[in-house]
């Protein structure tokens, strides 16, 4: 007695498991690279915003012969800095960095410093007018500091979490 077996269509369980394993391997490689690229983008945006704030402060100083005075570290949002440079020197002062943390500013009218707390949102120290430490950093958590028209501490090279 012959039984007429229809040819079954579809994937076997083994084939499906192999496909899932391959997708898992690709995801394990791609996701960390994607997250790293997102953080690098946030760094670049933060650096551009810090440079914009610095440029607006420099332009203010050209017209007024002094920088907006905030002798202790202050959050930019709602500060004298924001009211001094908006809208003449910059349309909207960026108040948050790429990670959403408040940017900070300090000035004694002769020099200024503006900074970001970076990815971790915690200060690597107090924002000062004459930062002693600086140079390139390779960690997303290191603060980004702009003072006197140039970066004092900035991200460079391959970054780590």
C-alpha positions in Angstrom: 0.0 0.0 0.0 1.5 3.2 -1.1 0.7 6.4 0.7 0.7 9.5 -1.3 2.8 12.0 0.7 2.5 15.6 -0.2 5.8 17.4 -0.4 5.8 19.7 2.6 6.8 23.3 2.2 8.5 25.4 4.8 11.6 25.6 7.0 12.8 23.0 9.4 13.4 23.9 13.0 17.2 23.6 12.5 17.1 26.1 9.6 15.2 28.6 11.7 17.6 28.2 14.6 20.5 28.9 12.3 18.9 32.0 10.9 18.1 33.3 14.5 21.7 32.6 15.5 23.1 34.5 12.5 20.8 37.5 13.3 21.9 37.4 16.9 25.6 37.5 15.9 25.0 40.4 13.6 23.1 42.3 16.3 25.8 41.7 18.8 28.3 43.3 16.5 26.1 46.1 15.2 24.4 47.4 18.3 27.5 48.5 20.2 28.8 50.3 17.1 25.4 52.0 16.7 25.4 53.1 20.3 29.0 54.4 20.0 28.0 56.4 16.9 25.0 57.9 18.7 27.3 59.0 21.5 29.9 60.5 19.1 27.1 62.4 17.5 26.0 63.8 20.9 29.6 64.8 21.5 29.9 66.6 18.2 26.6 68.5 18.9 27.8 69.4 22.3 31.1 70.7 21.0 29.3 72.8 18.3 26.9 74.2 21.0 29.8 75.1 23.3 31.6 76.8 20.4 28.4 78.7 19.6 28.0 79.9 23.1 31.7 80.9 23.2 31.4 82.8 19.9 28.3 84.7 21.2 30.2 85.6 24.4 33.2 86.8 22.4 31.0 89.0 20.2 29.3 90.4 23.4 32.7 91.2 24.8 33.7 93.0 21.6 30.7 95.3 21.9 30.8 95.7 25.7 34.5 95.3 26.6 33.7 92.5 29.1 32.1 89.1 29.3 28.7 88.5 30.9 29.6 88.3 34.6 28.8 85.1 36.5 31.5 84.6 39.1 30.4 81.1 40.2 29.5 78.1 38.1 25.9 78.6 36.8 23.5 76.7 34.7 23.1 78.7 31.4 19.3 78.4 31.3 17.7 81.5 32.8 21.1 83.1 33.6 22.6 86.6 33.0 24.4 85.0 30.1 21.2 83.9 28.3 19.6 87.4 28.7 22.9 89.1 27.7 23.5 87.4 24.4 20.0 86.5 23.1 18.8 87.4 20.5 21.6 89.9 19.3 24.6 87.6 19.4 22.8 84.2 19.1 19.2 83.5 18.3 18.7 80.9 21.0 21.4 80.0 23.5 21.8 76.2 23.7 21.2 75.4 27.4 21.5 71.6 27.3 24.3 69.4 25.9 23.7 66.4 23.5 22.8 64.1 26.4 20.2 66.6 27.8 22.2 67.8 30.8 22.4 71.6 31.6 25.5 73.3 30.3 27.4 75.5 32.7 29.1 78.9 32.5 31.4 80.9 34.7 33.1 84.3 34.1 34.8 87.2 35.9 34.3 89.7 33.0 37.9 89.1 31.7 37.7 85.4 30.9 35.0 82.9 30.6 34.6 79.1 30.7 31.6 77.1 29.4 31.3 73.4 29.9 29.3 70.2 29.5 29.0 67.4 32.0 29.0 64.9 29.1 27.4 61.4 29.1 27.4 60.6 32.8 26.0 64.0 33.8 28.3 64.3 36.8 31.0 67.0 37.1 34.6 65.9 36.8 35.3 68.9 39.1 34.1 72.5 39.5 34.1 74.6 36.3 36.8 77.2 36.8 38.2 80.2 35.0 41.6 78.7 34.6 41.1 74.9 34.1 44.3 73.2 35.2 43.5 69.9 33.5 42.7 69.4 30.0 43.6 68.1 26.6 42.1 65.3 24.6 40.1 62.6 26.4 38.9 59.2 25.3 35.9 58.7 27.6 32.3 59.7 26.9 32.0 60.6 30.6 34.7 63.2 30.6 33.6 66.8 30.8 34.0 69.0 27.6 35.3 72.4 28.4 35.6 75.5 26.2 37.3 78.7 27.5 38.7 81.8 25.9 37.9 80.8 22.4 39.3 77.2 22.4 38.6 73.8 23.8 40.5 73.1 27.0 39.2 69.5 27.3 37.7 67.7 24.3 37.0 64.2 23.0 39.5 62.7 20.6 40.2 59.3 19.1 38.3 56.1 20.0 35.9 56.7 22.9 34.9 54.3 25.6 32.0 54.2 28.0 
